[in-house]
Amino acid sequence: MANKDHAGAADAPFVPTGAPSEHALPGEVRVLEAAHRSLNHEAHGLRGLWPFLGPAFVAAVAYVDPGNFATNIAAGSKYGYMLLWIVLAANLMAMLIQTMSAKLGIATGRNLPEMCRERFPRPVALVLWVQAELIAMATDLAEIIGAALGLHLLFGIPLLPASLIAAAFSFGILALQTYGGFRRMEAVIAGFVGIILVGFLLQTVLSKPSGPGVLEGLVTPRFDGSESVLLAVGILGATVMPHVIYLHSALTQNRIPAATDEQRRRLFRFERTDVVVAMLIAGTINMSMIVTAAAAFHSRGMFEMADIDAAYDGLRDVLGGHASLAFGIALLASGLSATSVGTLAGQVVMAGFIRRQIPVFLRRAITLAPAIAVIAAGINPSDALVWSQVALSFGIAFALVPLVMFCSDRELMGVLVNRRATTVAAVVVTALIVALNLFLLQQTLFA
């Protein structure tokens, strides 16, 4: 099935047009030309792969956003290495989900919200849009609070002005994408991911974790009471993020056009590699967070290190100033990059579901309001982060169910339709997430 022009394309200006033209920036033209050489078997190996790397790294930022810091540190300090298997499982789910999202964009030339608008009755599409906007607010809450905490911990800036500074930085990152092109934006985001990775690898080395403990936590699925299930669902909500399920399909829908079925297959293989590499890095970061908290805090009887500022101080006391500095820098990098990615996802959601768009900077200002209100009200930032991730986990099914439906439709997907095993795995993942959420609801309301 050939890619088609679609009505909503103009509503998402940050999605590249996908073809070299006189309007494209020089860097984008070079990427597109290199990509077509790869699709035509004229470039191989890393040289053939590099033009396709990027979209999954943008999505990966959401998998290591400040909400992950709160839930992973709480899990590691309270339960040691026990919930590492949840991070591993969530990361495998993320690979499957983001691969399908990327594939939908490649196969149809449309993103997930656009497909929902076209395929579902209008009332259903409107309900999906409303819940997606609420999820976007919960996402932004975690991200701006995380960036503000990073500034507060590193420089002693009070949280409210720190949140305003973080907002200004996020405007700058969005301006870079708007005026510098998608490739420059991808490079900056990948750089932030690299900073976070280095920061937590350093903390892991300094904390000297238990090898057998890490291995047992990875391969032994278990819980320890309802609170551990609550944290597990929070980890899941912080790892598998609804807004980047929508966004990833937009990042691939027209980024690099493919004219034939063979080119579409080859393009999908490259994008799948992009997903695997980016998700492996994100998974490594998330596991490092739990391992560090388990080795630095749980092993010393410090079981209640759920607050990020307490964790920062604890790392300084236990592991030294280098560890706490790396933690603060990683947190700041996470918040600044994730809040920009969240705004891009919000544009995709609004343009796709209801064919409406407001200027990206105005949207950024509107979605900042709830987060700044929470900070101004004096609500504990770490508590807000954890509960925002729990809220996010409820939005996953609303993105996953349509994604599985569309990717399993042969008429829609053509040669990139899901294999039966992929569809079965996706259905199992969706059912598992829904079941965990129902259990969480029961525990929260009736326990």
N, C-alpha and C positions, 0 to 999 in steps of 0.2 A: 504493500500500500504506500503510495507516494505521499510525501509530506504535503500538507495543504495550507494555503493561507487561511487565517481565521479571524473572526471578527474582533476578538479581544486582544489581538497582538499589539495594537497600538496603545492599549491601556497599560502595558507593562514596559516602560521605556528602558529599564535597565536590562531587559532580556535582549541579547544581541540579535541583530537582524539575520545573521548567519551567512551572508554573502559579501564578498569584497565589493566595495563600491567607492565612489568618490566621496561619500559621506563617512566612511569608516576611518577610524584612527589608524596610523601606520602600524602600530603594534598588533592591532586586531587583524589587519590585512595579512601580516606575516604569519600569524597563527592560523588563519583560515587557509592560506596557501600551503603551509606545512602540513595541515590536517589532510588536505586533499591529496598531497603526495603520499601520505600514509595510507589513505583509503584506496589509492590506486596502486599499492604495493611498490611504491618508489622509495619508501623509507622504512627501515626496520629497527627492531630493538628499542633502546631508550630514545633514540632520535625519532623513531616513529610514534612512540607513546607520548612524548612530552606535550604536543599540542592539545591533547585530550585531558590532561591533568588540570584540575581546578574546581569544577563544579562540586565534586564530593568533598573537597577541602572546605569550601564555603559551608556546605551542609554540616561538616564535622564540627564546626565551631559550636553548633547547638548541642552537640554531644559532650562538650566539655565546658559548658557555660557555668556561671556561679552557682546555679542550683545543684550541680554535681558536687561542688565543693562541700555544700552544707550536708547533703544526704550521705555522701561517701565518708566524710569525716565523722559524722554521727554514727554511721554503721561500723566503721573501723574501731572507733574508741569504745563503743559499747559492746560489740560482739566480736572483736578481733578480726580474724580472717574468714569468719563463717559465711559472710555474704558475698565473697568473691565470685562464687558460682553464678550469682544473680547478674553481676557485671558481665561475666563471660557470656551467659545466655542472652542478655540484652544486646550485647555487641554482635552476636551472631544474627539475632533478629534484625538489628539495624542494617547489617550487610544485605540481608534479603529484601528488606523494605525499601532501602534507598536504591538498590539495583532495580527494583520494579518501578519506582518513581522515575528514575532516569530513563528506563526503557519506554515508559508511557510517552514521555516527551519526544523521544527519538522516533517512535513508531507512528504517532498520530500528528505531530506538529502542534499539539495542544497540551496545556498543563492540566493538572488534576481538577482545580476549581472550574476551569472552562468545560471540561468533560462532564462534571456534575451538573453544571447549568444546562448543557445541551441534552443530557440523557435523562435527567430526573424531572418530575413535575416541579413547577415553579415554587410551590409551598415547601417542598423538600429542600430545594436549593437554598431557599431563604433561611430555613432552619439551620442548614449546614453552615451558611455564611455567618449567622449570628453566633453559633457556638465557636466557630473559628475565630471570630473577632474577640470573644471572651478569652479564648485560649491565648490569643496574641497579647492581651493585657496581662495575663498571668506570666507569660514569657517575659515581657518587658519588665515586669516587677522584679523578677529574679535577676535580670541582666543589669539594670541600672543600679539596683542595690549592691550587686557584686562589685561593679566598677567603683561606686562610692565608697564601699568598704575598703577596696584596694587603696584608694587615695588616702582614706582616713588612717589606715594602718601604716602606710609608707611615709606619709608626710604630716600626720596629725591634723589634717583638715577636718573640721566638723562635718557630720554626715550630710546635712542639708546643702551647704555650699559645695561639698564634694560631688553630690548628685548633679548639681548644675554644671560643674566643670566636666563631669563625665558626659553629660548631655551635649555640651559644646564639642567635645572630641568626637562624639558619634556623628554630629553634623559634618565634621571635617572628613570623616571616613566616607560618608555618603556623597559628599562633594567630590571626593577623589574618584568614585565610581562614575558619577554623573559627567564629570569633565575629563577624566583620564581613561575611561573605557573599562570594559569588563575584565580584561587580562590584568591590568594594574590592580584592580580591586582584588582579584583572586590571589595575586602575589602577596599583597599586604595581609590578607586573611591567613594565607599559608604561613607567613612569617609569625603572626600571632600564635598560631597553633604550635609552631616550632618553639617559641618562647615558653609556652605552657609545658610542653613535653620536657624540655631541658630542665625547667624548674622542678618538676616532680621527680624526674629521674635522679637529680641531685639529692632531693630530700629522701628518696628511697635508699640511696647508697648510704647516706649519713645515718639513717635510722637502723640499719643493720637488721633487716627482718629475718624471721625464721623460715628457712627453705621448706622444711616439712610442713609447717603451718600454712604457708602459702599454697603448697600443693594440695593439702587436704581441703582447704577452703575452695579451691577451684573445682575439685572433682567430687565433692560430697555435698549434694543438695540437702539442706535442712533449714529449719527455722527454730526459734526459741521463744515461743509466745507470740501474741498478737502484735506487740510493738515491733518485733523483727519483721513481721509481714508488712506492717505499715511502712517501715523503712525500705523494705524490698520494693514495694509498689512506688515509693518515692524515687528510688534509684531507677526503676523502669521508666517512670515519667520523666526523669532527668536525662535518660539515655536515649530512648526512642521518642523523638520530639515531633508532635503533629505538624508544626508550622514548616519544618524543613521537608516533610513528606510532600507538602504542597509546593514548596519552593524548588526542590530538586528537579521536578518535572518541567518547571519553567526555565531553569538554567540550561536544560538540554534540548528544549523543544525546537529551537532554531539556531542554536549556537554554531553548529557545523552541519550544513545540509548534506543529505545523502540521496543520490538520485536513483539508485537501484537497490534491489533486495540484498545483493551481495555487499554493497557499501553499508547498508543499514546493519547487517549482521556484524561486519567488521567494526563499524562505529560502536555498536553495543559492546563488543568484546573490549574495546579500549576503555569505554566508560565504566564497565564492570571492574576493570583493573583499577581505575581511579577510585571507585568505591571501596574496594578491598584494602588498598593502601591507606586511604584516609581513615577508614573505620578501624583498622589495626592500630593506627597511631592514637585515635580517640580512645580505644579500648585500653591501650597501654597506659594512657594518662589516668583513666578512671580507676584501673586496678592499682596504680601507683598511689593514688589518694588513699584508698582503703588500706593498702599495705603500710604506708607511712603512719597513718593514724593508729593502726593495730600495733605496730612495732614501737612507736614513740609513746603512745598513751595507754592502750589497753594492757600492754605487758607490764606497765608500771602502776596498774590499778586506777588509772585516770579514766573512768568509764563515762563521764558526762561532759565530753568536749564537743557538744553539739554547736556551740556558738563559734563563728568563724574568728571573731576577735580573740576569744579564749584560746582557740587552736593556734593562732598566730603567736600569742604570748607563750603558750605551752611549747611550741616548737623552738622558740628562742631559748627558753629555760632548759629544755631537755637536749636539744641538738645544737644549739648555738645560733648566733646571729645570721650566719649564712643561710641556714634552712628557713628561718622566718622571712628573710629578705626575698629568697627565691619564691616562697609561698605568696608573699604580697605582690610581687611583680607578675606572677602567673595569674593571680586573681584579677589584677587590673587589666592584663591583656585579655583575659577571658571576657570580662564585662564589656570592655570597649568594643571588641570585635563582635560579640554575640548580639549586642543591642542594635548594631547596624544591620546584621543579617536578619534579625527579627523584623526590622522595618521593611526590608526588601520583601520578606515573606508576606507581610501585611498588604503590600501593594498587589502582590499576586492574588491574594485571597479576595480583596475587594474588586479588582478588575475582572477576575475570573468568575466569581459567583454572581455579581450583579452588574457588571459592565460599568462600574463607576470608579473614578479615580480622583484622588485629591493630590495636590503637590506633595512629593515625598517629604519635604521638610516640614510641611504643615502636619502631615500624619505623624512624623517624629515628635512634634511638639504635643499633639493630642495624646498619644500613647504614653508619653512621659508623665502625664498628670497623675495617674493612680500611684505610680511608684514614688513620686515626690511627695504625694499626700501621705503615704504610709510612713515615709521617713520623717515628715514634719509632725506626724501624730505621735512619734516616739515608740512605735511598735518595734519589738525586737527584730532586727534585720534577719538573723539566722532562722528564727521561727517563721518569718514571712517567706524566706527562701524555701524551706522544707515544705510548707503547705502549698506554695505555688507549684512545686513539682508534683505533689499529690493531685492538685487540680489538673495539671497538664496530662496526667495519665488517663483521665476520663475523656480527653479529646482524641486519644490515639485511635480508638475504634471508629470514630466518625470519619477519619481519614483513611483508615486501613480497609474498611469494608468496600467502599467504592473503588479503591485502588485494586484490590483483588478481583472485583467484578470486571473491571475494564481490562486488566492485563490477562484475563482468562477468556476474553472474547476474541475469537479468531478473526471474525469479520472486521473488527476494529483494529487489532494489532498486526494482522498479516503474519509475516514470517517471524516476528518477534513475540508471538503469543506465548504465554507461559506453558512450559511443559507440565504434564499432569503432576509430577512429583513436586514441582515448584508451587503449584496451586494448593496441593494438599498441605505442604509445609506452611504456606501463608495462612490457610484457614486455621490450622492448629495454633499458630502464633496469635491470630486474632482472637480465637476462642479463649486462649490462655489469658490474654490481657483482659478481656471482658470478665472472666471468672475472678481474677485477682481484684478487679475494681469492685465487683459486687461484694466480695468478701470485705474489702476495705469499707464500703458503704455500710455494711451490716455492723462492723466493729465500731465505726465512728458514731453511728446513730443509736445503736441499741446495746452496745456493750456496757 
